[in-house]
């Protein structure tokens, strides 16, 4: 870019792609797709040089979740000697974290917490010892790890510990200038505020996330604010926010997203968010409640199989059951309560078990 006299922002417009995504590619924090590498090569007239620089190995390994014996040995050495972490260790940490996110979809949040917290303690020591050139990419992975720990604790209702991990995430993300990650912290703080019943902070923090993020995370924050407005009975605001969110969701591309945003791209996810906002309005509006039943049913049916039976999908099953209860269709609600009870037993999830019990 410097040799061609073109700014990163202008190059992003020409691709077109998200400016933050291009920044991560330039800093070697994200491997571009083959098509993206060729597009950048063409725009910068690099004669194939940039396209040849792309190494697909990390993508293949991250997709499979596999570590080679050398990867495992490097991780063990880095755990014993935190100051010895190198770029290969950082890459391996990213692979482990990606695998843990997928595991959570299958086994729920609670079983992962002990391991993730122990790993995070070791990573924190690596961060303390790290110097250039490994410090920035290590902080990128470390911030994602701390964010994941925050989510796991929020999911089981341990909001104090969740906020402590999010504080660490914000510190590390701020050091490397990762505004999108800081925006995600604001968003998760809004989520915690929602579960504490603090609607004012929920709105303000969701709006902060919207200002700081311009990818798919902003769409989520619009729906989160819509839920808050629904709790206040502000139907006009709910319609405005969900309309903006639905339009912006159409323009999102998975390659622009960050690793922790993968489930936002799942078919049906934002349909479920939309349906949840309408379910809340449906407490006093039968028409909105009918729309909620339709949206929540469609969203659950469209989820990929590996996500449909996850702990977080259970939250939307609960929302659908409540919509049926609001419509007076208790048989449908009872069937969903049984489904939630089975899910809770399989995952050992106290949260989902409580939701099933509350429906009964």
SEMAR-724192 format. One record per residue (C-alpha): z, x, y. Coordinates in Angstrom, 1 decimal. Layout:
# SEMAR-724192
@zz=Z, xx=X, yy=Y $
...
//
This chain:
# SEMAR-724192
@zz=0.0, xx=0.0, yy=0.0 $
@zz=0.8, xx=2.8, yy=2.4 $
@zz=-2.4, xx=4.6, yy=1.7 $
@zz=-4.4, xx=1.5, yy=2.3 $
@zz=-2.5, xx=0.5, yy=5.4 $
@zz=-1.4, xx=-2.9, yy=4.1 $
@zz=2.0, xx=-4.4, yy=4.3 $
@zz=3.8, xx=-5.9, yy=1.2 $
@zz=3.9, xx=-9.3, yy=2.9 $
@zz=0.2, xx=-9.3, yy=3.6 $
@zz=-0.6, xx=-8.1, yy=0.1 $
@zz=1.5, xx=-10.9, yy=-1.4 $
@zz=-0.5, xx=-13.4, yy=0.7 $
@zz=-3.8, xx=-12.0, yy=-0.6 $
@zz=-2.8, xx=-12.1, yy=-4.3 $
@zz=-1.3, xx=-14.8, yy=-3.7 $
@zz=2.2, xx=-14.3, yy=-5.1 $
@zz=5.8, xx=-14.4, yy=-4.0 $
@zz=6.8, xx=-11.5, yy=-1.7 $
@zz=10.1, xx=-10.9, yy=-3.6 $
@zz=8.2, xx=-10.7, yy=-6.9 $
@zz=5.8, xx=-8.1, yy=-5.5 $
@zz=8.8, xx=-6.1, yy=-4.2 $
@zz=10.3, xx=-6.0, yy=-7.7 $
@zz=7.0, xx=-4.8, yy=-9.1 $
@zz=6.8, xx=-2.1, yy=-6.4 $
@zz=10.3, xx=-0.9, yy=-7.2 $
@zz=9.7, xx=-0.9, yy=-10.9 $
@zz=12.2, xx=-3.7, yy=-11.5 $
@zz=9.7, xx=-6.1, yy=-13.1 $
@zz=6.6, xx=-5.4, yy=-15.2 $
@zz=3.6, xx=-7.4, yy=-14.0 $
@zz=1.3, xx=-9.4, yy=-16.3 $
@zz=-2.0, xx=-7.7, yy=-17.2 $
@zz=-3.8, xx=-10.2, yy=-14.8 $
@zz=-1.4, xx=-9.4, yy=-12.0 $
@zz=-1.8, xx=-5.6, yy=-12.5 $
@zz=-5.6, xx=-6.0, yy=-12.4 $
@zz=-5.5, xx=-8.2, yy=-9.3 $
@zz=-3.3, xx=-5.7, yy=-7.4 $
@zz=-5.6, xx=-2.9, yy=-8.6 $
@zz=-8.6, xx=-4.7, yy=-7.2 $
@zz=-7.0, xx=-5.6, yy=-3.9 $
@zz=-5.9, xx=-2.0, yy=-3.3 $
@zz=-9.1, xx=-0.5, yy=-4.6 $
@zz=-7.1, xx=1.7, yy=-6.9 $
@zz=-10.0, xx=2.3, yy=-9.4 $
@zz=-8.0, xx=1.2, yy=-12.4 $
@zz=-5.1, xx=3.5, yy=-11.6 $
@zz=-2.5, xx=0.7, yy=-11.0 $
@zz=-3.7, xx=-1.3, yy=-14.0 $
@zz=-3.2, xx=1.8, yy=-16.3 $
@zz=0.3, xx=2.3, yy=-14.9 $
@zz=1.4, xx=-1.0, yy=-16.3 $
@zz=3.5, xx=-0.5, yy=-19.5 $
@zz=3.6, xx=-3.6, yy=-21.7 $
@zz=6.2, xx=-2.2, yy=-24.0 $
@zz=9.2, xx=-3.4, yy=-22.0 $
@zz=7.7, xx=-6.9, yy=-22.0 $
@zz=7.1, xx=-7.0, yy=-25.7 $
@zz=10.6, xx=-5.7, yy=-26.4 $
@zz=12.3, xx=-8.1, yy=-23.9 $
@zz=10.3, xx=-11.0, yy=-25.4 $
@zz=11.5, xx=-10.2, yy=-28.9 $
@zz=15.0, xx=-9.3, yy=-27.9 $
@zz=14.9, xx=-6.2, yy=-30.2 $
@zz=16.4, xx=-2.8, yy=-29.5 $
@zz=15.1, xx=0.3, yy=-31.2 $
@zz=17.6, xx=2.6, yy=-32.9 $
@zz=17.1, xx=5.0, yy=-29.9 $
@zz=17.9, xx=2.1, yy=-27.5 $
@zz=21.1, xx=1.4, yy=-29.4 $
@zz=22.2, xx=5.0, yy=-29.4 $
@zz=21.6, xx=5.4, yy=-25.7 $
@zz=23.7, xx=2.2, yy=-25.0 $
@zz=26.5, xx=3.6, yy=-27.1 $
@zz=26.4, xx=6.9, yy=-25.3 $
@zz=26.3, xx=5.2, yy=-21.9 $
@zz=29.3, xx=3.0, yy=-22.9 $
@zz=31.3, xx=6.2, yy=-23.8 $
@zz=30.0, xx=8.1, yy=-20.8 $
@zz=29.2, xx=5.6, yy=-18.0 $
@zz=27.9, xx=8.4, yy=-15.7 $
@zz=25.1, xx=9.1, yy=-18.2 $
@zz=23.3, xx=5.8, yy=-17.7 $
@zz=19.6, xx=6.3, yy=-17.1 $
@zz=16.6, xx=4.1, yy=-16.6 $
@zz=16.1, xx=3.6, yy=-20.4 $
@zz=19.7, xx=2.3, yy=-20.6 $
@zz=19.0, xx=-0.1, yy=-17.7 $
@zz=16.0, xx=-1.4, yy=-19.5 $
@zz=18.0, xx=-1.9, yy=-22.7 $
@zz=20.7, xx=-3.7, yy=-20.9 $
@zz=18.1, xx=-6.1, yy=-19.6 $
@zz=16.9, xx=-6.8, yy=-23.1 $
@zz=20.4, xx=-7.5, yy=-24.3 $
@zz=21.1, xx=-9.9, yy=-21.4 $
@zz=17.8, xx=-11.8, yy=-22.0 $
@zz=18.8, xx=-12.2, yy=-25.7 $
@zz=22.3, xx=-13.5, yy=-24.7 $
@zz=20.8, xx=-16.1, yy=-22.4 $
@zz=18.7, xx=-17.4, yy=-25.3 $
@zz=21.8, xx=-17.3, yy=-27.6 $
@zz=23.7, xx=-19.5, yy=-25.2 $
@zz=21.1, xx=-22.2, yy=-25.6 $
@zz=22.0, xx=-22.2, yy=-29.3 $
@zz=25.8, xx=-21.7, yy=-29.4 $
@zz=27.0, xx=-22.8, yy=-26.0 $
@zz=29.0, xx=-20.9, yy=-23.4 $
@zz=32.5, xx=-20.4, yy=-24.7 $
@zz=31.7, xx=-18.1, yy=-27.7 $
@zz=29.9, xx=-15.7, yy=-25.5 $
@zz=32.5, xx=-15.2, yy=-22.8 $
@zz=34.6, xx=-12.4, yy=-24.6 $
@zz=31.6, xx=-10.3, yy=-25.3 $
@zz=30.0, xx=-10.7, yy=-21.9 $
@zz=33.1, xx=-9.9, yy=-20.0 $
@zz=33.8, xx=-6.8, yy=-22.1 $
@zz=30.2, xx=-5.7, yy=-21.6 $
@zz=30.5, xx=-6.4, yy=-17.9 $
@zz=33.6, xx=-4.2, yy=-17.6 $
@zz=31.6, xx=-1.3, yy=-19.1 $
@zz=28.6, xx=-2.0, yy=-16.8 $
@zz=31.0, xx=-2.0, yy=-13.8 $
@zz=32.0, xx=1.6, yy=-14.7 $
@zz=28.3, xx=2.5, yy=-14.9 $
@zz=27.8, xx=1.1, yy=-11.4 $
@zz=30.7, xx=3.1, yy=-10.0 $
@zz=29.2, xx=6.3, yy=-11.5 $
@zz=25.5, xx=5.6, yy=-10.8 $
@zz=23.4, xx=7.5, yy=-8.3 $
@zz=19.7, xx=7.4, yy=-7.3 $
@zz=17.2, xx=6.8, yy=-8.9 $
@zz=19.1, xx=4.7, yy=-11.4 $
@zz=21.5, xx=3.0, yy=-9.1 $
@zz=19.2, xx=0.3, yy=-7.7 $
@zz=17.8, xx=-0.9, yy=-11.0 $
@zz=21.2, xx=-0.7, yy=-12.6 $
@zz=22.7, xx=-2.9, yy=-9.8 $
@zz=19.8, xx=-5.4, yy=-10.3 $
@zz=20.8, xx=-5.8, yy=-14.0 $
@zz=24.5, xx=-5.7, yy=-13.3 $
@zz=24.3, xx=-8.4, yy=-10.7 $
@zz=22.4, xx=-10.6, yy=-13.2 $
@zz=25.1, xx=-9.9, yy=-15.8 $
@zz=27.9, xx=-10.8, yy=-13.4 $
@zz=26.0, xx=-14.0, yy=-12.4 $
@zz=25.7, xx=-14.9, yy=-16.1 $
@zz=29.5, xx=-14.4, yy=-16.6 $
@zz=30.0, xx=-16.6, yy=-13.6 $
@zz=27.9, xx=-19.4, yy=-15.1 $
@zz=29.6, xx=-19.1, yy=-18.5 $
@zz=33.0, xx=-19.6, yy=-16.9 $
@zz=31.8, xx=-22.4, yy=-14.7 $
@zz=30.4, xx=-24.1, yy=-17.8 $
@zz=33.8, xx=-24.2, yy=-19.5 $
@zz=35.6, xx=-25.3, yy=-16.3 $
@zz=37.2, xx=-21.9, yy=-15.5 $
@zz=36.1, xx=-22.1, yy=-11.8 $
@zz=38.5, xx=-19.4, yy=-10.5 $
@zz=37.1, xx=-16.8, yy=-12.9 $
@zz=33.5, xx=-18.1, yy=-12.2 $
@zz=34.0, xx=-17.5, yy=-8.4 $
@zz=35.4, xx=-14.0, yy=-9.0 $
@zz=32.3, xx=-13.0, yy=-11.0 $
@zz=30.1, xx=-14.6, yy=-8.3 $
@zz=31.9, xx=-12.5, yy=-5.7 $
@zz=30.9, xx=-9.4, yy=-7.7 $
@zz=27.4, xx=-10.6, yy=-8.0 $
@zz=27.1, xx=-11.1, yy=-4.3 $
@zz=28.5, xx=-7.6, yy=-3.6 $
@zz=26.0, xx=-5.9, yy=-5.9 $
@zz=23.1, xx=-8.0, yy=-4.8 $
@zz=23.9, xx=-7.4, yy=-1.1 $
@zz=23.9, xx=-3.6, yy=-1.7 $
@zz=20.3, xx=-3.7, yy=-3.0 $
@zz=19.1, xx=-6.3, yy=-0.5 $
@zz=18.4, xx=-8.9, yy=-3.1 $
@zz=18.5, xx=-12.0, yy=-1.0 $
@zz=17.2, xx=-14.3, yy=-3.8 $
@zz=20.2, xx=-13.3, yy=-5.9 $
@zz=22.6, xx=-13.9, yy=-3.0 $
@zz=21.0, xx=-17.3, yy=-2.6 $
@zz=21.6, xx=-18.0, yy=-6.3 $
@zz=25.3, xx=-17.2, yy=-5.7 $
@zz=25.4, xx=-19.7, yy=-2.9 $
@zz=23.8, xx=-22.2, yy=-5.2 $
@zz=26.3, xx=-21.6, yy=-8.0 $
@zz=29.2, xx=-21.9, yy=-5.5 $
@zz=27.7, xx=-25.3, yy=-4.6 $
@zz=27.8, xx=-26.2, yy=-8.3 $
@zz=31.4, xx=-25.2, yy=-8.6 $
@zz=32.2, xx=-27.2, yy=-5.4 $
@zz=30.5, xx=-30.2, yy=-7.1 $
@zz=32.8, xx=-30.0, yy=-10.1 $
@zz=35.8, xx=-29.6, yy=-7.9 $
@zz=34.8, xx=-32.8, yy=-6.0 $
@zz=34.2, xx=-30.9, yy=-2.7 $
@zz=31.0, xx=-32.6, yy=-1.5 $
@zz=30.8, xx=-31.1, yy=2.0 $
@zz=30.8, xx=-27.5, yy=0.6 $
@zz=28.4, xx=-28.6, yy=-2.1 $
@zz=25.9, xx=-29.7, yy=0.6 $
@zz=26.4, xx=-26.7, yy=2.8 $
@zz=26.1, xx=-24.1, yy=0.0 $
@zz=23.0, xx=-25.9, yy=-1.5 $
@zz=21.4, xx=-25.7, yy=2.0 $
@zz=22.3, xx=-22.0, yy=2.2 $
@zz=20.6, xx=-21.4, yy=-1.2 $
@zz=17.5, xx=-23.3, yy=0.1 $
@zz=17.3, xx=-20.9, yy=3.1 $
@zz=17.7, xx=-17.8, yy=1.1 $
@zz=15.3, xx=-18.6, yy=-1.8 $
@zz=11.6, xx=-19.5, yy=-1.7 $
@zz=10.9, xx=-19.6, yy=-5.4 $
@zz=11.9, xx=-22.1, yy=-8.1 $
@zz=15.6, xx=-21.7, yy=-7.3 $
@zz=15.0, xx=-23.4, yy=-4.0 $
@zz=13.7, xx=-26.5, yy=-5.9 $
@zz=16.9, xx=-26.6, yy=-7.8 $
@zz=19.0, xx=-26.4, yy=-4.6 $
@zz=17.1, xx=-29.3, yy=-3.2 $
@zz=18.0, xx=-31.4, yy=-6.2 $
@zz=21.6, xx=-30.2, yy=-6.1 $
@zz=21.8, xx=-31.3, yy=-2.5 $
@zz=20.2, xx=-34.6, yy=-3.5 $
@zz=23.0, xx=-35.1, yy=-6.0 $
@zz=25.6, xx=-34.6, yy=-3.3 $
@zz=23.8, xx=-37.1, yy=-1.0 $
@zz=23.8, xx=-39.6, yy=-3.9 $
@zz=27.5, xx=-39.2, yy=-4.3 $
@zz=27.8, xx=-40.2, yy=-0.6 $
@zz=25.4, xx=-43.1, yy=-1.1 $
@zz=22.8, xx=-41.7, yy=1.2 $
@zz=19.7, xx=-43.1, yy=-0.6 $
@zz=17.2, xx=-42.3, yy=2.1 $
@zz=18.3, xx=-38.6, yy=2.1 $
@zz=18.1, xx=-38.6, yy=-1.7 $
@zz=14.5, xx=-39.9, yy=-1.6 $
@zz=13.6, xx=-37.3, yy=1.1 $
@zz=15.1, xx=-34.3, yy=-0.8 $
@zz=13.7, xx=-35.3, yy=-4.2 $
@zz=10.2, xx=-35.8, yy=-2.7 $
@zz=10.3, xx=-32.3, yy=-1.2 $
@zz=11.6, xx=-30.9, yy=-4.5 $
@zz=9.0, xx=-32.6, yy=-6.6 $
@zz=6.2, xx=-31.3, yy=-4.3 $
@zz=7.5, xx=-27.8, yy=-4.2 $
@zz=8.0, xx=-27.7, yy=-8.0 $
@zz=4.2, xx=-28.2, yy=-8.4 $
@zz=3.5, xx=-25.0, yy=-6.7 $
@zz=5.9, xx=-22.8, yy=-8.7 $
@zz=4.5, xx=-20.2, yy=-11.2 $
@zz=6.6, xx=-18.7, yy=-13.9 $
@zz=5.5, xx=-15.1, yy=-13.1 $
@zz=7.1, xx=-15.5, yy=-9.7 $
@zz=10.5, xx=-16.4, yy=-11.1 $
@zz=13.5, xx=-14.2, yy=-11.8 $
@zz=14.9, xx=-13.7, yy=-15.3 $
@zz=17.8, xx=-16.1, yy=-14.9 $
@zz=15.5, xx=-18.9, yy=-13.6 $
@zz=13.6, xx=-19.2, yy=-16.9 $
@zz=15.0, xx=-22.6, yy=-17.8 $
@zz=13.9, xx=-24.1, yy=-14.4 $
@zz=10.4, xx=-23.8, yy=-15.7 $
@zz=11.1, xx=-25.7, yy=-18.9 $
@zz=9.1, xx=-28.9, yy=-19.1 $
@zz=11.3, xx=-31.8, yy=-18.2 $
@zz=14.1, xx=-29.8, yy=-16.4 $
@zz=13.5, xx=-31.1, yy=-12.9 $
@zz=12.7, xx=-34.6, yy=-14.2 $
@zz=16.3, xx=-34.5, yy=-15.5 $
@zz=17.6, xx=-33.3, yy=-12.1 $
@zz=15.7, xx=-36.1, yy=-10.4 $
@zz=17.1, xx=-38.7, yy=-12.9 $
@zz=20.6, xx=-37.5, yy=-12.4 $
@zz=20.5, xx=-38.1, yy=-8.6 $
@zz=19.1, xx=-41.6, yy=-9.3 $
@zz=21.8, xx=-42.3, yy=-11.9 $
@zz=24.4, xx=-41.6, yy=-9.3 $
@zz=22.7, xx=-44.0, yy=-6.8 $
@zz=22.4, xx=-46.4, yy=-9.7 $
@zz=26.1, xx=-47.1, yy=-9.6 $
@zz=25.3, xx=-49.6, yy=-6.8 $
@zz=21.6, xx=-50.1, yy=-7.2 $
@zz=20.2, xx=-51.5, yy=-10.5 $
@zz=16.6, xx=-50.5, yy=-9.6 $
@zz=17.5, xx=-46.9, yy=-9.1 $
@zz=19.5, xx=-47.0, yy=-12.3 $
@zz=16.4, xx=-48.3, yy=-14.2 $
@zz=14.4, xx=-45.4, yy=-12.7 $
@zz=17.2, xx=-43.0, yy=-13.8 $
@zz=16.9, xx=-44.2, yy=-17.4 $
@zz=13.2, xx=-43.7, yy=-17.4 $
@zz=13.4, xx=-40.2, yy=-15.8 $
@zz=16.3, xx=-39.0, yy=-18.0 $
@zz=14.6, xx=-40.2, yy=-21.2 $
@zz=11.3, xx=-38.6, yy=-20.2 $
@zz=13.0, xx=-35.3, yy=-19.2 $
@zz=15.0, xx=-35.0, yy=-22.5 $
@zz=11.9, xx=-35.8, yy=-24.5 $
@zz=9.9, xx=-33.1, yy=-22.8 $
@zz=12.4, xx=-30.3, yy=-23.2 $
@zz=11.5, xx=-27.6, yy=-25.7 $
@zz=13.2, xx=-28.0, yy=-29.1 $
@zz=15.4, xx=-24.9, yy=-28.6 $
@zz=16.7, xx=-26.4, yy=-25.3 $
@zz=17.0, xx=-30.0, yy=-26.3 $
@zz=20.1, xx=-29.4, yy=-28.4 $
@zz=21.7, xx=-26.9, yy=-26.0 $
@zz=25.1, xx=-27.4, yy=-24.4 $
@zz=23.6, xx=-27.9, yy=-20.9 $
@zz=21.1, xx=-30.4, yy=-22.2 $
@zz=24.1, xx=-32.4, yy=-23.4 $
@zz=25.1, xx=-32.9, yy=-19.8 $
@zz=21.9, xx=-34.8, yy=-19.2 $
@zz=22.4, xx=-36.8, yy=-22.4 $
@zz=25.8, xx=-37.8, yy=-20.9 $
@zz=24.0, xx=-38.8, yy=-17.7 $
@zz=21.6, xx=-41.0, yy=-19.6 $
@zz=24.4, xx=-42.6, yy=-21.5 $
@zz=26.2, xx=-43.4, yy=-18.2 $
@zz=23.0, xx=-45.0, yy=-16.9 $
@zz=22.8, xx=-47.2, yy=-20.0 $
@zz=26.5, xx=-48.2, yy=-19.4 $
@zz=25.7, xx=-49.1, yy=-15.8 $
@zz=22.9, xx=-51.3, yy=-17.1 $
@zz=25.3, xx=-53.0, yy=-19.5 $
@zz=23.4, xx=-51.5, yy=-22.6 $
@zz=26.5, xx=-50.3, yy=-24.4 $
@zz=24.8, xx=-49.9, yy=-27.8 $
@zz=22.4, xx=-47.3, yy=-26.4 $
@zz=25.4, xx=-45.6, yy=-24.7 $
@zz=27.3, xx=-45.6, yy=-28.0 $
@zz=24.4, xx=-44.0, yy=-29.8 $
@zz=24.3, xx=-41.2, yy=-27.2 $
@zz=28.0, xx=-40.7, yy=-27.4 $
@zz=27.7, xx=-40.1, yy=-31.2 $
@zz=24.9, xx=-37.6, yy=-30.4 $
@zz=27.2, xx=-35.8, yy=-28.0 $
@zz=30.1, xx=-35.7, yy=-30.4 $
@zz=27.8, xx=-34.1, yy=-33.1 $
@zz=26.6, xx=-31.6, yy=-30.5 $
@zz=30.2, xx=-30.8, yy=-29.5 $
@zz=31.2, xx=-30.3, yy=-33.1 $
@zz=28.2, xx=-28.0, yy=-33.8 $
@zz=28.8, xx=-25.9, yy=-30.7 $
@zz=32.6, xx=-26.1, yy=-30.6 $
@zz=32.2, xx=-27.3, yy=-27.0 $
@zz=35.4, xx=-28.8, yy=-25.5 $
@zz=33.4, xx=-29.9, yy=-22.4 $
@zz=30.8, xx=-31.9, yy=-24.4 $
@zz=33.6, xx=-33.3, yy=-26.6 $
@zz=35.4, xx=-34.6, yy=-23.5 $
@zz=32.2, xx=-36.2, yy=-22.3 $
@zz=31.6, xx=-38.0, yy=-25.6 $
@zz=35.2, xx=-39.2, yy=-25.6 $
@zz=34.9, xx=-40.5, yy=-22.0 $
@zz=31.9, xx=-42.5, yy=-22.9 $
@zz=33.7, xx=-44.1, yy=-25.9 $
//
